[in-house]
Amino acid sequence: MAVRLLRRWLAVLCLLPAGLTAAADEFRTPSITAVRVEWRAVLDQLRTEIATQPGIASRFTFGQRRVPAWDPRSTPALVQLNAINASLFAGIGRSPVPVLLPFDTASYLDDQADGTLLPLSRYQADFHPADLFHTGPAGYDAVFSLLSGAGAGLPSRIFARPVEVQITGSILVYDLADPLGGKGEPVKALAAQFPDLRRFIREGYVRYAFTRFGVPYVVSIQCLDSAPRPRRLACREAYPIAERFLKALRIAGGQPARPRHDISPEIVERPTAVSPDFSYYPGGDIVARSSVRRRGGRPDFAAYSQIRFPLEKAPTAIRSQSLGSKKSEGGRGIYPWRDNFCEARSFQVGQCATGFGHQGQDIRPAPCPPNSNSESSCHPRKQAVVAVRDGILIRSLKQQAATLQINTRNEHIRFRYMHMNPSAMDADGILNGRRVAEGEKIGVVSNYLDFPNGTSYHLHFDVQVFTRDGWIWVNPYTTLIASYERLIRGRGREIGTEPPSVAAVVQALPVDVLRHGARGGRREN
């Protein structure tokens, strides 16, 4: 028996380098589904919408042309519509999906012809001009705001900020293993306009998801899933605002594009040279008993995007800001890194076992070396935060968080940065619609929450991808590991995947096996 056990240990030792460690090191890109747009149905709907103004309807051409359905020449009415609305919604013709907005183009054109144009909000169901409108090869995103007391049936209370309504339509849908996906309740009042509409509260937003012309759309409002609080919107108060927005949706533009293909996962390319210092615990291996109800973390080996690391310089630490010692195996509290995505928080996170977690990763700059001074280039509170990709910013005045949105042919993804100084970002123009280049400074590591000194000095960084439930938080840990390896040009060492040495195997064997293994073998034989 003892010899048999010894042989088994040695067999495992021999097999580990050949197979298991290689599999553990593989990071993969996400799986993405590309939808097909029913452009003929779009034209039929547009014809119906503009027919309310007969004098305007005659300005649009709906003739059929014998060209592929994705060819813009097959949809001259849409080409005309894009030309009209581009002055209000820049780049609207770049969207490969129909752009639905709470904008009545027919009434706008009719009043324009009469010379009686009203304020833009009157053509937008009283919503203000768009705070953000962004299109690209993956689809479009828009943000509109509405002041409280803007009409019957809406909240009359005064809030800290106008209520912001977001809408996204995307040709790309990320395929997640999502235990909460696809749920919701119908909205009877809107069933005729949106037959498959479902309403649900998820990850701090009330969301209305529907499919139209083969395309998934989601309208959402950030809110509290609780009783109303002073100056904070409860989700039930958000319902009439979202539903006013939905009732006002019209086709505002968009342009057919060549059909897309689904994007299959691929192994992520990583440096071949091994870093002498960088090490990390596997994804999902969070600090013991640090999750809600001690359910642990959730491994996620997807590198959701090839990004630049969000801090300007290395080394940096990824670890809990709430639990554990600031010292770790690196001697200076830098390495090894540890996942904290599912660490206990009150935030809803559908990708964690209990439905609650941290939503992202906490990143801390390295401490300054001994004997450094304020005149040196090192200062832990002056570490620059940079754009991880070329993209567009989503941020309103006075917010301590900024979101970077990427909209390309193969990606529709968001990256959120938190705890930076709001006044400094306001002064630097880090606001809705600003385009930034990869590596461009967008802030400085700080400690703001809703007020100064609200947390420790660190950057909270998270990733959201578009699904049929809207923008969903996913674990950025693997994405950050891969980006850090590119920054330092060295591959990290995953803690716990190294094959044991022969000495370690022998040391781990029971004492009676070590003392009597040979004699036991003779008895067995």
VOLUM-226332 format. One line per field, with one value per residue (C-alpha): residue number from 1; residue in three letters; x, y, z. Coordinates in steps of 0.05 Angstrom, whole numbers, plus 5000, padded with zeros to 4 digits. Layout:
BEGIN
resi = NUM; ...
resn = ala; ...
east = X; ...
north = Y; ...
up = Z; ...
***
This chain:
BEGIN
resi = 1; 2; 3; 4; 5; 6; 7; 8; 9; 10; 11; 12; 13; 14; 15; 16; 17; 18; 19; 20; 21; 22; 23; 24; 25; 26; 27; 28; 29; 30; 31; 32; 33; 34; 35; 36; 37; 38; 39; 40; 41; 42; 43; 44; 45; 46; 47; 48; 49; 50; 51; 52; 53; 54; 55; 56; 57; 58; 59; 60; 61; 62; 63; 64; 65; 66; 67; 68; 69; 70; 71; 72; 73; 74; 75; 76; 77; 78; 79; 80; 81; 82; 83; 84; 85; 86; 87; 88; 89; 90; 91; 92; 93; 94; 95; 96; 97; 98; 99; 100; 101; 102; 103; 104; 105; 106; 107; 108; 109; 110; 111; 112; 113; 114; 115; 116; 117; 118; 119; 120; 121; 122; 123; 124; 125; 126; 127; 128; 129; 130; 131; 132; 133; 134; 135; 136; 137; 138; 139; 140; 141; 142; 143; 144; 145; 146; 147; 148; 149; 150; 151; 152; 153; 154; 155; 156; 157; 158; 159; 160; 161; 162; 163; 164; 165; 166; 167; 168; 169; 170; 171; 172; 173; 174; 175; 176; 177; 178; 179; 180; 181; 182; 183; 184; 185; 186; 187; 188; 189; 190; 191; 192; 193; 194; 195; 196; 197; 198; 199; 200; 201; 202; 203; 204; 205; 206; 207; 208; 209; 210; 211; 212; 213; 214; 215; 216; 217; 218; 219; 220; 221; 222; 223; 224; 225; 226; 227; 228; 229; 230; 231; 232; 233; 234; 235; 236; 237; 238; 239; 240; 241; 242; 243; 244; 245; 246; 247; 248; 249; 250; 251; 252; 253; 254; 255; 256; 257; 258; 259; 260; 261; 262; 263; 264; 265; 266; 267; 268; 269; 270; 271; 272; 273; 274; 275; 276; 277; 278; 279; 280; 281; 282; 283; 284; 285; 286; 287; 288; 289; 290; 291; 292; 293; 294; 295; 296; 297; 298; 299; 300; 301; 302; 303; 304; 305; 306; 307; 308; 309; 310; 311; 312; 313; 314; 315; 316; 317; 318; 319; 320; 321; 322; 323; 324; 325; 326; 327; 328; 329; 330; 331; 332; 333; 334; 335; 336; 337; 338; 339; 340; 341; 342; 343; 344; 345; 346; 347; 348; 349; 350; 351; 352; 353; 354; 355; 356; 357; 358; 359; 360; 361; 362; 363; 364; 365; 366; 367; 368; 369; 370; 371; 372; 373; 374; 375; 376; 377; 378; 379; 380; 381; 382; 383; 384; 385; 386; 387; 388; 389; 390; 391; 392; 393; 394; 395; 396; 397; 398; 399; 400; 401; 402; 403; 404; 405; 406; 407; 408; 409; 410; 411; 412; 413; 414; 415; 416; 417; 418; 419; 420; 421; 422; 423; 424; 425; 426; 427; 428; 429; 430; 431; 432; 433; 434; 435; 436; 437; 438; 439; 440; 441; 442; 443; 444; 445; 446; 447; 448; 449; 450; 451; 452; 453; 454; 455; 456; 457; 458; 459; 460; 461; 462; 463; 464; 465; 466; 467; 468; 469; 470; 471; 472; 473; 474; 475; 476; 477; 478; 479; 480; 481; 482; 483; 484; 485; 486; 487; 488; 489; 490; 491; 492; 493; 494; 495; 496; 497; 498; 499; 500; 501; 502; 503; 504; 505; 506; 507; 508; 509; 510; 511; 512; 513; 514; 515; 516; 517; 518; 519; 520; 521; 522; 523; 524; 525
resn = met; ala; val; arg; leu; leu; arg; arg; trp; leu; ala; val; leu; cys; leu; leu; pro; ala; gly; leu; thr; ala; ala; ala; asp; glu; phe; arg; thr; pro; ser; ile; thr; ala; val; arg; val; glu; trp; arg; ala; val; leu; asp; gln; leu; arg; thr; glu; ile; ala; thr; gln; pro; gly; ile; ala; ser; arg; phe; thr; phe; gly; gln; arg; arg; val; pro; ala; trp; asp; pro; arg; ser; thr; pro; ala; leu; val; gln; leu; asn; ala; ile; asn; ala; ser; leu; phe; ala; gly; ile; gly; arg; ser; pro; val; pro; val; leu; leu; pro; phe; asp; thr; ala; ser; tyr; leu; asp; asp; gln; ala; asp; gly; thr; leu; leu; pro; leu; ser; arg; tyr; gln; ala; asp; phe; his; pro; ala; asp; leu; phe; his; thr; gly; pro; ala; gly; tyr; asp; ala; val; phe; ser; leu; leu; ser; gly; ala; gly; ala; gly; leu; pro; ser; arg; ile; phe; ala; arg; pro; val; glu; val; gln; ile; thr; gly; ser; ile; leu; val; tyr; asp; leu; ala; asp; pro; leu; gly; gly; lys; gly; glu; pro; val; lys; ala; leu; ala; ala; gln; phe; pro; asp; leu; arg; arg; phe; ile; arg; glu; gly; tyr; val; arg; tyr; ala; phe; thr; arg; phe; gly; val; pro; tyr; val; val; ser; ile; gln; cys; leu; asp; ser; ala; pro; arg; pro; arg; arg; leu; ala; cys; arg; glu; ala; tyr; pro; ile; ala; glu; arg; phe; leu; lys; ala; leu; arg; ile; ala; gly; gly; gln; pro; ala; arg; pro; arg; his; asp; ile; ser; pro; glu; ile; val; glu; arg; pro; thr; ala; val; ser; pro; asp; phe; ser; tyr; tyr; pro; gly; gly; asp; ile; val; ala; arg; ser; ser; val; arg; arg; arg; gly; gly; arg; pro; asp; phe; ala; ala; tyr; ser; gln; ile; arg; phe; pro; leu; glu; lys; ala; pro; thr; ala; ile; arg; ser; gln; ser; leu; gly; ser; lys; lys; ser; glu; gly; gly; arg; gly; ile; tyr; pro; trp; arg; asp; asn; phe; cys; glu; ala; arg; ser; phe; gln; val; gly; gln; cys; ala; thr; gly; phe; gly; his; gln; gly; gln; asp; ile; arg; pro; ala; pro; cys; pro; pro; asn; ser; asn; ser; glu; ser; ser; cys; his; pro; arg; lys; gln; ala; val; val; ala; val; arg; asp; gly; ile; leu; ile; arg; ser; leu; lys; gln; gln; ala; ala; thr; leu; gln; ile; asn; thr; arg; asn; glu; his; ile; arg; phe; arg; tyr; met; his; met; asn; pro; ser; ala; met; asp; ala; asp; gly; ile; leu; asn; gly; arg; arg; val; ala; glu; gly; glu; lys; ile; gly; val; val; ser; asn; tyr; leu; asp; phe; pro; asn; gly; thr; ser; tyr; his; leu; his; phe; asp; val; gln; val; phe; thr; arg; asp; gly; trp; ile; trp; val; asn; pro; tyr; thr; thr; leu; ile; ala; ser; tyr; glu; arg; leu; ile; arg; gly; arg; gly; arg; glu; ile; gly; thr; glu; pro; pro; ser; val; ala; ala; val; val; gln; ala; leu; pro; val; asp; val; leu; arg; his; gly; ala; arg; gly; gly; arg; arg; glu; asn
east = 5000; 5056; 5094; 5030; 5019; 5091; 5084; 5020; 5054; 5112; 5065; 5029; 5096; 5115; 5049; 5041; 5090; 5065; 4991; 4960; 5005; 4997; 4921; 4922; 4963; 4915; 4876; 4822; 4786; 4710; 4657; 4614; 4551; 4537; 4463; 4431; 4390; 4322; 4329; 4266; 4226; 4263; 4241; 4169; 4170; 4202; 4148; 4094; 4127; 4135; 4066; 4039; 4064; 4042; 4079; 4144; 4132; 4137; 4209; 4232; 4247; 4225; 4237; 4267; 4335; 4365; 4427; 4444; 4403; 4466; 4482; 4463; 4435; 4379; 4354; 4354; 4303; 4354; 4409; 4363; 4345; 4418; 4433; 4376; 4392; 4469; 4469; 4435; 4466; 4536; 4558; 4489; 4501; 4559; 4514; 4505; 4439; 4376; 4384; 4323; 4318; 4262; 4263; 4204; 4238; 4173; 4147; 4215; 4219; 4147; 4160; 4226; 4189; 4140; 4195; 4164; 4218; 4209; 4264; 4294; 4266; 4196; 4212; 4244; 4186; 4217; 4284; 4343; 4389; 4432; 4487; 4522; 4511; 4564; 4563; 4612; 4619; 4587; 4525; 4506; 4499; 4462; 4448; 4390; 4371; 4305; 4294; 4247; 4176; 4179; 4108; 4048; 4063; 4137; 4173; 4166; 4222; 4288; 4348; 4422; 4427; 4380; 4356; 4398; 4369; 4416; 4400; 4445; 4432; 4487; 4503; 4551; 4527; 4576; 4562; 4566; 4551; 4499; 4455; 4411; 4405; 4339; 4295; 4244; 4171; 4128; 4103; 4030; 4025; 4080; 4065; 4035; 4097; 4148; 4119; 4179; 4196; 4218; 4232; 4280; 4327; 4398; 4466; 4439; 4396; 4325; 4329; 4281; 4306; 4273; 4290; 4270; 4290; 4332; 4373; 4378; 4365; 4367; 4342; 4367; 4366; 4411; 4368; 4360; 4322; 4291; 4246; 4259; 4314; 4329; 4357; 4365; 4319; 4284; 4274; 4199; 4204; 4246; 4192; 4150; 4212; 4238; 4169; 4160; 4228; 4207; 4140; 4176; 4227; 4229; 4277; 4328; 4380; 4430; 4461; 4464; 4532; 4561; 4537; 4581; 4606; 4606; 4673; 4701; 4747; 4822; 4882; 4911; 4983; 5028; 5102; 5148; 5201; 5185; 5184; 5231; 5183; 5111; 5066; 4991; 4939; 4891; 4827; 4771; 4821; 4800; 4818; 4788; 4718; 4718; 4657; 4583; 4561; 4632; 4614; 4683; 4704; 4688; 4744; 4741; 4797; 4772; 4816; 4759; 4802; 4875; 4886; 4941; 4948; 4907; 4963; 5021; 5077; 5095; 5100; 5029; 4989; 4921; 4892; 4836; 4830; 4786; 4816; 4884; 4952; 4983; 5046; 5050; 5102; 5134; 5165; 5136; 5063; 5063; 5063; 5030; 4966; 4899; 4829; 4778; 4720; 4672; 4695; 4637; 4603; 4531; 4536; 4497; 4543; 4508; 4573; 4587; 4555; 4512; 4494; 4535; 4607; 4657; 4644; 4718; 4790; 4827; 4895; 4946; 5010; 5075; 5101; 5160; 5229; 5263; 5294; 5252; 5227; 5172; 5218; 5230; 5190; 5158; 5096; 5043; 4989; 5009; 5006; 4974; 4912; 4911; 4864; 4869; 4847; 4828; 4756; 4704; 4690; 4624; 4623; 4580; 4604; 4623; 4627; 4687; 4683; 4696; 4677; 4716; 4675; 4703; 4661; 4697; 4681; 4698; 4684; 4630; 4659; 4666; 4720; 4704; 4754; 4734; 4758; 4792; 4786; 4721; 4744; 4809; 4773; 4722; 4779; 4815; 4753; 4743; 4670; 4618; 4639; 4713; 4756; 4820; 4879; 4908; 4958; 4930; 4924; 4852; 4864; 4906; 4898; 4860; 4813; 4746; 4680; 4623; 4670; 4746; 4779; 4720; 4766; 4840; 4886; 4874; 4841; 4779; 4777; 4721; 4697; 4626; 4606; 4540; 4491; 4416; 4409; 4448; 4517; 4540; 4600; 4651; 4715; 4774; 4827; 4852; 4848; 4892; 4942; 4951; 4958; 5008; 5050; 5053; 5071; 5130; 5146; 5147; 5101; 5076; 5080; 5013; 5017; 4997; 5008; 5082; 5096; 5121; 5194; 5213; 5236; 5167; 5132; 5175; 5165; 5090; 5087; 5064; 5120; 5103; 5111; 5180; 5202; 5170; 5157; 5210; 5192; 5118; 5135; 5166; 5105; 5060; 5102
north = 5000; 5048; 5035; 5045; 5113; 5134; 5115; 5156; 5218; 5211; 5201; 5266; 5301; 5278; 5297; 5367; 5405; 5372; 5389; 5422; 5483; 5499; 5497; 5541; 5595; 5603; 5668; 5674; 5730; 5733; 5701; 5752; 5742; 5788; 5801; 5812; 5874; 5872; 5936; 5925; 5927; 5991; 6025; 6003; 6032; 6097; 6105; 6097; 6147; 6204; 6193; 6233; 6295; 6286; 6348; 6318; 6247; 6267; 6288; 6217; 6164; 6093; 6062; 5992; 5983; 5917; 5919; 5879; 5897; 5921; 5970; 6042; 6053; 6004; 6051; 6123; 6145; 6128; 6165; 6226; 6218; 6214; 6278; 6315; 6292; 6293; 6366; 6346; 6277; 6278; 6215; 6183; 6151; 6110; 6066; 5997; 5988; 6032; 6090; 6096; 6162; 6201; 6250; 6267; 6282; 6292; 6346; 6378; 6383; 6408; 6465; 6480; 6488; 6537; 6575; 6560; 6516; 6506; 6488; 6421; 6389; 6398; 6348; 6301; 6289; 6344; 6309; 6357; 6356; 6293; 6296; 6242; 6213; 6165; 6118; 6070; 6003; 5965; 6009; 6071; 6098; 6159; 6194; 6242; 6278; 6302; 6350; 6329; 6356; 6356; 6331; 6294; 6227; 6242; 6251; 6322; 6316; 6352; 6307; 6321; 6315; 6310; 6239; 6208; 6158; 6115; 6076; 6028; 5990; 5941; 5894; 5858; 5818; 5788; 5715; 5708; 5651; 5694; 5663; 5725; 5737; 5739; 5753; 5808; 5826; 5852; 5924; 5921; 5995; 5987; 5917; 5940; 5982; 5933; 5862; 5829; 5886; 5864; 5907; 5887; 5917; 5895; 5921; 5988; 6004; 5994; 5966; 5958; 5907; 5894; 5869; 5909; 5896; 5837; 5885; 5884; 5951; 5969; 6032; 6042; 6091; 6087; 6082; 6053; 5988; 6012; 6065; 6136; 6173; 6247; 6271; 6199; 6167; 6102; 6052; 6055; 6131; 6118; 6075; 6133; 6169; 6108; 6093; 6165; 6156; 6090; 6116; 6173; 6129; 6139; 6119; 6176; 6145; 6089; 6058; 5986; 5954; 5888; 5828; 5811; 5744; 5717; 5725; 5661; 5660; 5657; 5646; 5713; 5728; 5740; 5755; 5695; 5725; 5711; 5769; 5757; 5793; 5793; 5739; 5732; 5687; 5653; 5689; 5673; 5660; 5717; 5728; 5673; 5688; 5756; 5745; 5751; 5689; 5662; 5636; 5652; 5683; 5664; 5645; 5682; 5671; 5719; 5777; 5821; 5870; 5882; 5945; 5989; 5983; 6039; 6067; 6103; 6066; 5999; 5969; 5968; 5924; 5893; 5871; 5884; 5954; 5929; 5864; 5834; 5863; 5916; 5874; 5813; 5767; 5821; 5853; 5921; 5901; 5896; 5822; 5774; 5804; 5778; 5780; 5821; 5823; 5783; 5812; 5830; 5896; 5919; 5926; 5878; 5835; 5781; 5746; 5731; 5670; 5710; 5765; 5816; 5838; 5892; 5902; 5913; 5911; 5958; 5981; 6014; 6049; 6023; 6058; 6104; 6075; 6091; 6161; 6190; 6261; 6305; 6332; 6263; 6235; 6184; 6205; 6153; 6206; 6234; 6171; 6186; 6148; 6138; 6117; 6042; 6050; 6103; 6119; 6169; 6191; 6186; 6233; 6289; 6348; 6335; 6259; 6223; 6168; 6169; 6116; 6103; 6072; 6032; 6022; 5985; 5932; 5876; 5909; 5945; 5953; 6003; 6015; 6054; 6091; 6113; 6155; 6211; 6285; 6312; 6385; 6368; 6327; 6383; 6432; 6385; 6376; 6302; 6305; 6272; 6263; 6279; 6234; 6209; 6169; 6107; 6127; 6198; 6222; 6228; 6236; 6221; 6166; 6195; 6179; 6210; 6174; 6223; 6269; 6276; 6223; 6177; 6117; 6100; 6124; 6075; 6068; 6025; 5998; 5957; 5930; 5927; 5891; 5896; 5838; 5830; 5853; 5916; 5934; 5880; 5881; 5826; 5810; 5852; 5812; 5771; 5831; 5870; 5814; 5810; 5886; 5890; 5836; 5878; 5939; 5906; 5861; 5799; 5741; 5734; 5672; 5644; 5623; 5551; 5524; 5507; 5432; 5406; 5386; 5314; 5336; 5368; 5304; 5261; 5310; 5307; 5230; 5199; 5181; 5107; 5106; 5138; 5089; 5025; 5036; 4987; 4933; 4943; 4934; 4867; 4843; 4866; 4829
up = 5000; 5019; 4954; 4915; 4949; 4935; 4862; 4857; 4885; 4838; 4779; 4796; 4802; 4732; 4701; 4730; 4685; 4622; 4628; 4689; 4694; 4620; 4626; 4688; 4653; 4594; 4592; 4538; 4503; 4513; 4469; 4433; 4391; 4331; 4316; 4248; 4237; 4202; 4162; 4121; 4185; 4205; 4141; 4151; 4222; 4199; 4145; 4199; 4246; 4196; 4166; 4224; 4187; 4113; 4090; 4117; 4095; 4022; 4032; 4045; 3992; 4006; 3937; 3935; 3901; 3877; 3922; 3984; 4046; 4082; 4027; 4048; 3977; 3994; 4049; 4021; 4074; 4128; 4091; 4090; 4163; 4184; 4145; 4180; 4251; 4248; 4269; 4335; 4344; 4315; 4280; 4281; 4213; 4241; 4282; 4250; 4288; 4285; 4333; 4378; 4415; 4449; 4391; 4346; 4279; 4241; 4288; 4291; 4214; 4210; 4258; 4225; 4159; 4192; 4227; 4295; 4327; 4402; 4453; 4436; 4499; 4472; 4417; 4468; 4517; 4561; 4566; 4561; 4500; 4503; 4556; 4515; 4447; 4421; 4361; 4332; 4295; 4354; 4362; 4402; 4472; 4496; 4562; 4573; 4637; 4666; 4723; 4778; 4772; 4696; 4687; 4715; 4747; 4757; 4824; 4850; 4901; 4890; 4880; 4884; 4808; 4749; 4736; 4681; 4632; 4591; 4528; 4489; 4425; 4405; 4348; 4395; 4456; 4505; 4522; 4598; 4644; 4678; 4732; 4734; 4660; 4622; 4682; 4692; 4691; 4633; 4632; 4611; 4593; 4541; 4516; 4449; 4433; 4460; 4461; 4495; 4543; 4612; 4673; 4728; 4780; 4775; 4800; 4823; 4762; 4741; 4671; 4613; 4561; 4494; 4424; 4363; 4290; 4317; 4360; 4437; 4470; 4544; 4578; 4650; 4709; 4770; 4833; 4902; 4909; 4974; 5003; 4978; 5015; 5019; 4952; 4927; 4875; 4893; 4836; 4840; 4830; 4768; 4735; 4707; 4682; 4644; 4616; 4591; 4556; 4525; 4500; 4465; 4428; 4352; 4297; 4293; 4247; 4237; 4175; 4148; 4151; 4127; 4168; 4227; 4250; 4321; 4357; 4387; 4448; 4434; 4478; 4500; 4479; 4539; 4548; 4544; 4590; 4663; 4713; 4772; 4819; 4796; 4826; 4837; 4867; 4818; 4800; 4850; 4906; 4952; 5025; 5067; 5093; 5060; 5015; 5032; 5071; 5060; 4991; 4963; 4897; 4826; 4778; 4712; 4662; 4610; 4591; 4567; 4528; 4511; 4551; 4576; 4652; 4685; 4728; 4695; 4730; 4760; 4811; 4837; 4884; 4874; 4940; 4989; 5017; 5074; 5097; 5113; 5127; 5083; 5083; 5038; 5007; 4966; 5027; 5008; 5002; 4926; 4907; 4904; 4877; 4901; 4871; 4909; 4859; 4902; 4969; 5014; 4996; 4991; 4915; 4871; 4828; 4789; 4773; 4847; 4882; 4930; 4881; 4921; 4916; 4902; 4827; 4811; 4835; 4882; 4856; 4901; 4876; 4905; 4968; 4958; 4971; 5037; 5044; 4987; 4995; 4967; 4914; 4884; 4826; 4872; 4910; 4927; 4924; 4856; 4815; 4748; 4725; 4650; 4595; 4582; 4509; 4459; 4476; 4499; 4571; 4608; 4668; 4694; 4736; 4809; 4802; 4832; 4780; 4705; 4655; 4591; 4535; 4477; 4415; 4358; 4307; 4357; 4425; 4464; 4533; 4590; 4642; 4706; 4749; 4820; 4879; 4840; 4858; 4827; 4826; 4791; 4739; 4727; 4717; 4669; 4626; 4643; 4623; 4579; 4507; 4513; 4470; 4501; 4474; 4506; 4560; 4566; 4638; 4663; 4738; 4799; 4851; 4910; 4967; 4948; 4957; 4963; 5001; 5012; 5056; 5044; 5032; 5029; 4973; 4916; 4848; 4841; 4770; 4740; 4673; 4644; 4581; 4542; 4547; 4536; 4608; 4594; 4621; 4669; 4716; 4702; 4739; 4712; 4750; 4691; 4645; 4693; 4701; 4626; 4619; 4676; 4644; 4581; 4621; 4656; 4596; 4639; 4654; 4725; 4768; 4792; 4865; 4876; 4806; 4812; 4810; 4877; 4882; 4897; 4966; 4978; 4957; 5002; 5060; 5050; 5054; 5120; 5168; 5167; 5092; 5097; 5152; 5127; 5053; 5028; 5078; 5064; 4991; 5003; 5042; 4985; 4934
***
